[in-house]
Amino acid sequence: MVIGHKCVTGDQATYDSTEDFFEKTGSREAFKSDQFKELMLEIATMTSYRNGTMLLNRMRRTDSGIIETTYRNSVEREGESIQQHMNEKAAAAIEENGLIVRNGEIICKESGKKIAQDDIISNLTHIDAEKVLEAAKKLKLEEGSYTPSDYEYAGVNISADEVGVKRQTEMRPREEGKAQPKTVASTVIHVEMANETDDPKLASSSSYILNSSSVSGAFILLLGFLCTNQLLGRTMVFFVDGARNLNTEIANMFDSLNVKIILDWYHLRKKMEETLSLICNNRHYRNEMLQKIMPTLWRGNVDEAIAILKTIDMNMVKDNSKLNYLMGYLERVRVNIPNYMLRDALGLRNSSNRGEKANDLIVANRQKHNGMGWSDNGSVALASVTAVLHNNELDNWINNGTLSFQLVERTTPKRPKRNRKRTNTAYANTSDKTKKTRSTTVAA
C-alpha cells in the first residue's frame, strides 16, 4: 500500500504525491505497475471490458482485483492522454516548420498567407520516363492517353476513412428540435511509404496509423506527422472512396502542395455496378454494359465511358434520372480517375484498402459488435490505445510517456500478382455458366 503526502497552503494543495509523483487515479483506485498497465491496455484492444476484467483477475488469482468500471475508466483516461499528447506533438511540429492551420488551410506563419509549393523544399522523385513508356507499350496504350512524368517514385501513400459505431442511448443529446445522432464517428488515416528490399520474396514498407474524433482533427495530426518526418516536400498520394467531406478537407488543406487524389478502384467499380442496377431493367443488359464500360475506366478513359453510357438502349432504362446522375458523377470525379492499368503495371497502388483495413484494426474489430454502445470519449480513447499498439509504440508510451511519431518499418511476404484479365469477363452471366457446366456433366 502506498501512502500519499500533501503540502497544503490555505485551501490549495501545492503538492500532492498521489498526483505529482504517481499516476492520477480514482478515489479508491490502486496504483498500477508499468507491466500491469501494459497488459491492461493490450487486453482492452482484444476483448470487452467485462471479459478483460475477468481475465486480469484470473491472471492475478484474485476475486477482489480490478472491477469493470475502474478498468474502463483507466483505459479511457490513458487513451485521452495519448490523444492529447499526439495533438500537442503535431502542433509543435507544425509550429517548428513555420506553419499554422487556420480555417482548414495551411498558412505560412511569417507571411500570413496560404502556403505555396515554393515555401516547401521539394523532394520529388518520379519513375523514369523510359520505364513508363516501356510499360505503356506492352499494354498497347495510345500516346496521349498518359503522361510519362506523372508516376511518382517514393511517394507518400495516404488513405483516409471514416467509421461510425453505435452511440450509447443515454449519451445522445435530448435537445428539442435536433436530430439525435445514433453513431459515434472516428476518422482513421493510414500513412505508408514503400521501401526497397534485396529479397524478391519480401515486400517492405514503413507505415503509421493516426486517429481522431473528427476529419479536420485527423488531417491536422497528419500535417504534424508529415512535418515530423520531413515528408511535406514529397509527392503525397491520397486514396479516397469518393466521400465528399474527405475530398473537401484534402483540397482545402493540401491543394498548394504536390498532391494527387486517386479514387479507389474498388469503390469506382462498386459505384458503377450499383448505379447501373438502378438504371437497367434487365440484369443481362446491365452486365453487358459493365463489360463495355469497366475496361475503359481501368484505362482511365472517362470520355469513352460516358460515350458508352450515351449509347445505352433506352428501352432497357427504367430510371433516366439515374443515368444522368451517373454521367454527372463521372464528370465530377474524372480528375481523380488515373490510368489504373498503367499504375498497376508500374507497381503503384490503386486502392484505399490500407485505410479501410486500418479502420477495421483500430475501431471496427473491437467496437462493432451486437449490443455494444459507446460514448464519444470512450470510442476515440480506445481507438487511440489500439493505434499506439499497432504503431509499436506501447512500450515507449508506458515507459517514457511519449510517442516517437515516426514511420514503422514492416516486412511481409509478397503475394502473387492477380490476373487482371478478369476485368473483361467479371460480369459474365454466372447462371449461364452453371447451366453449361450442368449440361456438360449430364451429356458426359
C-alpha positions as CSV (number, residue, x, y, z in Angstrom):
1,M,0.0,0.0,0.0
2,V,1.3,3.5,-0.9
3,I,0.7,6.4,1.5
4,G,0.4,9.7,-0.2
5,H,1.6,13.1,1.1
6,K,0.3,16.6,0.5
7,C,1.5,20.1,1.1
8,V,-1.4,22.4,1.7
9,T,-1.3,26.2,1.7
10,G,-4.6,27.7,2.8
11,D,-7.3,25.8,0.8
12,Q,-4.9,24.8,-2.1
13,A,-2.7,21.7,-2.3
14,T,0.6,22.9,-3.7
15,Y,2.0,19.4,-3.8
16,D,0.3,16.0,-3.8
17,S,2.4,12.9,-4.3
18,T,-0.6,10.9,-5.4
19,E,-0.9,13.1,-8.5
20,D,2.5,14.8,-9.0
21,F,4.7,11.7,-8.5
22,F,2.3,8.8,-9.2
23,E,-0.2,8.4,-12.0
24,K,-3.6,10.0,-11.4
25,T,-6.2,7.6,-10.0
26,G,-9.7,7.5,-8.7
27,S,-10.6,7.8,-5.1
28,R,-10.5,4.1,-4.4
29,E,-8.3,3.1,-7.3
30,A,-5.0,1.3,-6.8
31,F,-1.7,2.4,-8.5
32,K,-0.6,0.1,-11.3
33,S,2.8,-1.1,-12.2
34,D,4.1,-0.5,-15.8
35,Q,3.8,-4.2,-16.5
36,F,0.2,-4.4,-15.3
37,K,-0.7,-1.2,-17.2
38,E,0.8,-2.6,-20.5
39,L,-1.1,-5.9,-20.0
40,M,-4.3,-4.0,-19.2
41,L,-4.2,-1.8,-22.3
42,E,-3.3,-4.6,-24.7
43,I,-6.2,-6.8,-23.4
44,A,-8.6,-3.9,-23.8
45,T,-7.9,-3.8,-27.5
46,M,-8.8,-7.5,-27.9
47,T,-11.9,-8.1,-25.8
48,S,-14.7,-6.4,-23.9
49,Y,-14.0,-4.7,-20.6
50,R,-16.1,-7.3,-18.8
51,N,-14.1,-10.2,-20.2
52,G,-10.8,-8.2,-19.8
53,T,-11.6,-7.7,-16.1
54,M,-12.2,-11.5,-15.5
55,L,-9.0,-12.3,-17.4
56,L,-6.8,-9.8,-15.5
57,N,-8.2,-11.0,-12.1
58,R,-7.7,-14.7,-13.2
59,M,-4.1,-14.0,-14.1
60,R,-3.6,-12.4,-10.6
61,R,-5.5,-15.2,-9.0
62,T,-7.8,-12.9,-7.0
63,D,-11.5,-12.3,-6.7
64,S,-11.2,-8.8,-5.4
65,G,-8.9,-7.2,-8.0
66,I,-9.8,-4.6,-10.6
67,I,-13.5,-4.0,-11.3
68,E,-15.0,-3.4,-14.7
69,T,-15.8,0.3,-14.2
70,T,-12.3,1.0,-12.9
71,Y,-10.8,-0.9,-15.8
72,R,-12.8,1.0,-18.4
73,N,-12.0,4.4,-16.7
74,S,-8.3,3.6,-16.6
75,V,-8.2,2.7,-20.3
76,E,-10.2,5.7,-21.4
77,R,-8.0,8.0,-19.3
78,E,-4.9,6.5,-20.9
79,G,-6.5,7.0,-24.4
80,E,-7.3,10.6,-23.7
81,S,-3.7,11.2,-22.6
82,I,-2.4,9.6,-25.8
83,Q,-4.8,11.7,-27.9
84,Q,-3.7,14.9,-26.1
85,H,-0.1,14.0,-26.5
86,M,-0.5,13.4,-30.2
87,N,-2.3,16.8,-30.7
88,E,0.5,18.6,-28.8
89,K,3.2,16.8,-30.7
90,A,1.5,17.6,-34.1
91,A,1.0,21.3,-33.1
92,A,4.7,21.6,-32.0
93,A,5.9,20.1,-35.3
94,I,3.7,22.4,-37.4
95,E,4.9,25.5,-35.5
96,E,8.5,24.4,-35.8
97,N,8.1,24.4,-39.6
98,G,6.8,27.9,-39.5
99,L,3.2,26.9,-40.3
100,I,-0.2,27.3,-38.7
101,V,-3.6,25.9,-39.6
102,R,-6.4,28.4,-39.9
103,N,-9.9,27.6,-41.2
104,G,-8.7,24.3,-42.6
105,E,-5.9,25.9,-44.6
106,I,-2.1,25.7,-44.1
107,I,-0.8,29.3,-43.5
108,C,2.8,30.4,-43.6
109,K,3.4,32.0,-40.2
110,E,5.9,34.6,-41.5
111,S,3.9,35.9,-44.4
112,G,0.4,35.2,-43.1
113,K,-0.6,33.9,-46.5
114,K,-1.7,30.4,-47.6
115,I,1.3,28.2,-48.2
116,A,2.6,27.7,-51.7
117,Q,4.8,25.0,-53.2
118,D,7.8,27.4,-53.3
119,D,7.6,27.7,-49.4
120,I,8.5,24.0,-49.1
121,I,11.7,22.3,-50.1
122,S,10.7,19.8,-52.8
123,N,12.0,16.3,-52.7
124,L,10.0,14.9,-55.7
125,T,11.0,11.8,-57.5
126,H,9.3,10.1,-60.5
127,I,9.6,6.8,-62.2
128,D,12.0,7.0,-65.1
129,A,10.1,8.1,-68.3
130,E,11.7,5.3,-70.3
131,K,10.3,2.7,-67.9
132,V,6.8,4.2,-68.1
133,L,7.0,4.2,-71.9
134,E,8.1,0.6,-72.0
135,A,5.2,-0.4,-69.7
136,A,2.7,1.6,-71.8
137,K,4.0,-0.1,-75.0
138,K,3.5,-3.5,-73.5
139,L,-0.1,-2.6,-72.6
140,K,-0.7,-1.2,-76.1
141,L,-1.7,2.2,-74.7
142,E,-2.2,5.1,-77.2
143,E,0.2,8.0,-77.0
144,G,-1.5,10.9,-75.3
145,S,-3.6,8.7,-73.0
146,Y,-1.0,9.1,-70.3
147,T,1.8,11.4,-69.2
148,P,5.2,9.7,-68.7
149,S,6.3,12.1,-65.9
150,D,3.1,11.6,-63.9
151,Y,4.1,8.5,-62.0
152,E,5.5,9.0,-58.5
153,Y,8.5,7.2,-57.1
154,A,8.9,7.0,-53.3
155,G,5.6,8.9,-52.8
156,V,3.7,9.1,-49.5
157,N,0.6,7.0,-49.8
158,I,-2.2,8.3,-47.6
159,S,-5.6,6.5,-47.1
160,A,-8.3,8.3,-45.0
161,D,-11.6,6.8,-44.0
162,E,-14.4,7.4,-41.6
163,V,-16.1,4.8,-39.4
164,G,-19.1,5.1,-37.1
165,V,-20.0,2.9,-34.1
166,K,-23.3,2.7,-32.2
167,R,-23.7,5.5,-29.7
168,Q,-24.9,4.8,-26.2
169,T,-28.6,5.8,-26.0
170,E,-28.2,7.7,-22.7
171,M,-25.4,9.7,-24.2
172,R,-27.5,11.1,-27.1
173,P,-28.4,14.8,-26.8
174,R,-32.0,15.4,-25.9
175,E,-32.4,19.0,-27.2
176,E,-35.8,19.6,-28.7
177,G,-35.8,20.0,-32.4
178,K,-32.4,18.4,-33.0
179,A,-31.8,15.0,-34.5
180,Q,-30.3,12.6,-32.1
181,P,-27.1,11.1,-33.6
182,K,-27.1,7.4,-33.4
183,T,-23.4,6.8,-34.1
184,V,-20.0,8.0,-32.8
185,A,-17.7,8.9,-35.7
186,S,-14.0,8.4,-35.9
187,T,-11.5,9.2,-38.7
188,V,-8.5,6.9,-39.3
189,I,-5.6,7.8,-41.5
190,H,-3.0,5.3,-42.8
191,V,0.3,6.7,-44.0
192,E,2.7,4.5,-45.9
193,M,5.9,4.6,-47.9
194,A,7.3,1.7,-49.9
195,N,10.9,0.6,-49.1
196,E,13.5,-1.1,-51.3
197,T,14.4,-4.6,-50.4
198,D,17.0,-7.1,-51.7
199,D,14.8,-10.1,-51.1
200,P,12.5,-10.6,-54.1
201,K,10.1,-12.6,-51.9
202,L,9.6,-9.9,-49.4
203,A,7.7,-6.5,-49.5
204,S,8.9,-3.8,-47.2
205,S,7.1,-0.6,-46.3
206,S,7.0,1.9,-43.5
207,S,3.7,3.0,-42.1
208,Y,1.8,4.7,-39.2
209,I,-1.8,5.0,-38.2
210,L,-3.4,8.2,-37.0
211,N,-6.9,8.6,-35.5
212,S,-9.1,11.4,-34.3
213,S,-12.8,12.1,-33.5
214,S,-13.1,14.4,-36.5
215,V,-12.0,14.7,-40.1
216,S,-10.4,18.1,-39.5
217,G,-8.6,16.9,-36.3
218,A,-7.2,13.9,-38.2
219,F,-5.8,16.0,-41.0
220,I,-4.1,18.3,-38.5
221,L,-2.5,15.3,-37.0
222,L,-1.5,14.2,-40.5
223,L,0.1,17.6,-41.2
224,G,2.1,17.4,-37.9
225,F,3.2,13.8,-38.7
226,L,4.4,14.8,-42.2
227,C,6.3,17.8,-40.7
228,T,7.9,15.5,-38.1
229,N,9.0,13.0,-40.7
230,Q,10.0,15.7,-43.2
231,L,7.7,14.4,-45.9
232,L,5.9,17.7,-46.9
233,G,8.2,18.0,-49.9
234,R,7.4,14.6,-51.4
235,T,4.5,13.6,-53.7
236,M,1.5,12.9,-51.4
237,V,-1.0,10.5,-53.0
238,F,-4.4,10.4,-51.2
239,F,-6.6,7.3,-51.9
240,V,-10.2,8.0,-51.2
241,D,-13.6,6.3,-51.6
242,G,-15.4,9.3,-53.0
243,A,-16.7,10.8,-49.7
244,R,-17.1,14.5,-50.3
245,N,-16.1,15.6,-46.8
246,L,-12.8,13.9,-47.1
247,N,-12.1,15.3,-50.6
248,T,-13.1,18.8,-49.5
249,E,-10.7,18.6,-46.5
250,I,-7.8,17.4,-48.6
251,A,-8.4,20.0,-51.2
252,N,-8.6,22.9,-48.7
253,M,-5.6,21.9,-46.6
254,F,-3.1,20.3,-49.1
255,D,-4.0,21.7,-52.6
256,S,-1.0,24.1,-52.6
257,L,1.4,21.1,-52.2
258,N,2.3,18.3,-54.6
259,V,-0.8,16.2,-54.1
260,K,-2.7,13.6,-56.1
261,I,-6.2,12.4,-55.1
262,I,-7.0,8.9,-56.6
263,L,-10.4,7.4,-56.5
264,D,-10.2,3.9,-55.1
265,W,-10.7,1.4,-58.0
266,Y,-12.9,-0.9,-55.9
267,H,-15.3,1.9,-54.9
268,L,-15.5,3.1,-58.5
269,R,-16.4,-0.4,-59.7
270,K,-18.9,-0.8,-56.9
271,K,-20.5,2.6,-57.8
272,M,-20.9,1.6,-61.4
273,E,-22.4,-1.8,-60.6
274,E,-24.9,-0.4,-58.1
275,T,-26.0,2.6,-60.2
276,L,-26.3,0.6,-63.4
277,S,-28.5,-1.9,-61.5
278,L,-30.8,1.1,-60.7
279,I,-30.7,2.2,-64.4
280,C,-31.2,-1.0,-66.3
281,N,-34.4,-3.1,-66.1
282,N,-32.6,-6.3,-67.2
283,R,-29.6,-7.8,-65.4
284,H,-28.2,-9.4,-68.5
285,Y,-28.1,-6.0,-70.2
286,R,-26.6,-4.4,-67.1
287,N,-23.8,-6.9,-67.2
288,E,-23.3,-6.3,-70.9
289,M,-22.9,-2.5,-70.2
290,L,-20.5,-3.2,-67.4
291,Q,-18.3,-5.4,-69.6
292,K,-18.1,-2.5,-72.1
293,I,-17.5,0.4,-69.5
294,M,-15.2,-1.1,-66.9
295,P,-12.2,-1.8,-69.2
296,T,-12.3,1.8,-70.4
297,L,-12.3,3.1,-66.8
298,W,-9.5,0.7,-65.9
299,R,-7.5,2.6,-68.6
300,G,-8.7,6.0,-67.2
301,N,-10.7,6.8,-70.3
302,V,-13.7,8.7,-68.8
303,D,-14.7,10.2,-72.1
304,E,-15.2,6.8,-73.7
305,A,-17.1,5.5,-70.6
306,I,-19.5,8.4,-70.9
307,A,-19.9,7.9,-74.6
308,I,-20.8,4.3,-74.0
309,L,-23.4,5.4,-71.5
310,K,-24.9,7.7,-74.1
311,T,-25.5,4.8,-76.4
312,I,-27.5,2.8,-73.9
313,D,-30.7,1.3,-75.2
314,M,-33.5,3.5,-73.7
315,N,-35.9,0.5,-73.9
316,M,-33.7,-1.1,-71.2
317,V,-33.7,2.0,-68.9
318,K,-36.1,2.1,-66.0
319,D,-34.8,5.4,-64.4
320,N,-33.5,8.0,-66.8
321,S,-32.6,10.4,-63.8
322,K,-30.1,7.8,-62.5
323,L,-28.5,7.6,-65.9
324,N,-28.0,11.4,-65.9
325,Y,-26.7,11.2,-62.4
326,L,-24.1,8.5,-63.3
327,M,-22.7,10.6,-66.2
328,G,-22.6,13.6,-64.0
329,Y,-20.8,11.6,-61.3
330,L,-18.1,10.5,-63.8
331,E,-17.6,14.1,-64.9
332,R,-17.2,15.2,-61.2
333,V,-14.6,12.6,-60.3
334,R,-12.8,12.4,-63.7
335,V,-9.8,14.4,-62.2
336,N,-9.4,11.6,-59.6
337,I,-9.5,8.7,-62.1
338,P,-6.0,7.8,-63.3
339,N,-4.9,5.2,-65.7
340,Y,-5.3,2.3,-63.3
341,M,-3.9,-0.2,-65.7
342,L,-0.6,1.6,-66.1
343,R,-0.2,2.3,-62.4
344,D,-0.8,-1.4,-61.7
345,A,1.9,-2.4,-64.3
346,L,4.3,0.0,-62.7
347,G,3.7,-1.5,-59.2
348,L,1.8,1.6,-57.9
349,R,-1.2,1.5,-55.7
350,N,-4.8,1.9,-56.9
351,S,-6.6,1.1,-53.7
352,S,-7.5,2.7,-50.4
353,N,-7.7,-0.8,-48.8
354,R,-4.9,0.1,-46.3
355,G,-7.1,2.8,-44.8
356,E,-10.1,0.5,-44.6
357,K,-8.1,-2.2,-43.0
358,A,-6.7,0.3,-40.5
359,N,-10.3,1.2,-39.7
360,D,-11.0,-2.4,-39.0
361,L,-7.9,-2.9,-36.8
362,I,-8.3,0.4,-34.9
363,V,-12.1,0.7,-34.5
364,A,-14.4,-1.8,-36.1
365,N,-12.9,-5.1,-34.9
366,R,-13.2,-4.1,-31.2
367,Q,-16.2,-1.7,-31.2
368,K,-18.6,-3.0,-33.8
369,H,-20.4,-5.9,-32.0
370,N,-24.0,-6.6,-31.2
371,G,-25.2,-4.9,-28.0
372,M,-22.2,-2.5,-27.8
373,G,-22.7,1.2,-27.3
374,W,-20.1,3.9,-27.0
375,S,-19.7,7.4,-25.7
376,D,-17.7,10.0,-27.8
377,N,-14.7,9.9,-25.4
378,G,-14.8,6.2,-24.8
379,S,-14.7,5.3,-28.5
380,V,-11.9,7.6,-29.5
381,A,-9.9,6.8,-26.4
382,L,-10.0,3.1,-27.0
383,A,-9.1,3.7,-30.7
384,S,-6.1,5.8,-29.6
385,V,-4.9,3.0,-27.4
386,T,-5.3,0.5,-30.2
387,A,-3.4,2.7,-32.7
388,V,-0.5,3.0,-30.3
389,L,-0.3,-0.8,-30.1
390,H,-0.4,-1.2,-33.9
391,N,2.3,1.5,-34.3
392,N,4.6,-0.5,-32.0
393,E,4.6,2.5,-29.6
394,L,3.1,0.9,-26.5
395,D,6.4,0.2,-24.7
396,N,7.5,3.8,-25.5
397,W,4.3,5.2,-24.1
398,I,4.2,3.1,-20.9
399,N,7.9,3.6,-20.0
400,N,8.6,7.1,-21.3
401,G,5.2,8.7,-21.6
402,T,5.9,9.8,-25.2
403,L,5.4,8.7,-28.8
404,S,8.1,8.7,-31.5
405,F,5.6,9.8,-34.2
406,Q,7.9,8.1,-36.7
407,L,7.1,5.6,-39.5
408,V,7.4,2.0,-38.5
409,E,9.1,-0.4,-40.9
410,R,7.1,-3.6,-41.7
411,T,8.1,-6.6,-43.8
412,T,5.6,-9.1,-45.3
413,P,5.9,-11.9,-47.8
414,K,5.0,-10.9,-51.4
415,R,1.7,-12.3,-52.7
416,P,1.5,-13.5,-56.4
417,K,0.1,-10.8,-58.7
418,R,-3.5,-11.4,-59.6
419,N,-4.5,-11.8,-63.3
420,R,-6.2,-8.5,-64.3
421,K,-7.7,-10.1,-67.5
422,R,-10.7,-11.0,-65.2
423,T,-11.9,-7.4,-65.7
424,N,-13.1,-8.3,-69.2
425,T,-15.1,-11.3,-68.0
426,A,-16.1,-10.3,-64.5
427,Y,-19.7,-9.7,-65.4
428,A,-20.4,-12.8,-67.4
429,N,-23.7,-14.4,-66.5
430,T,-23.0,-16.8,-63.7
431,S,-26.2,-18.7,-64.1
432,D,-25.5,-19.4,-67.8
433,K,-22.1,-20.7,-66.8
434,T,-23.7,-23.0,-64.3
435,K,-26.2,-24.3,-66.8
436,K,-23.4,-25.0,-69.3
437,T,-21.5,-26.9,-66.7
438,R,-24.5,-29.0,-65.7
439,S,-25.4,-29.8,-69.3
440,T,-21.8,-30.9,-70.0
441,T,-21.9,-33.2,-66.9
442,V,-25.2,-34.7,-68.0
443,A,-24.0,-35.3,-71.6
444,A,-20.9,-36.9,-70.2
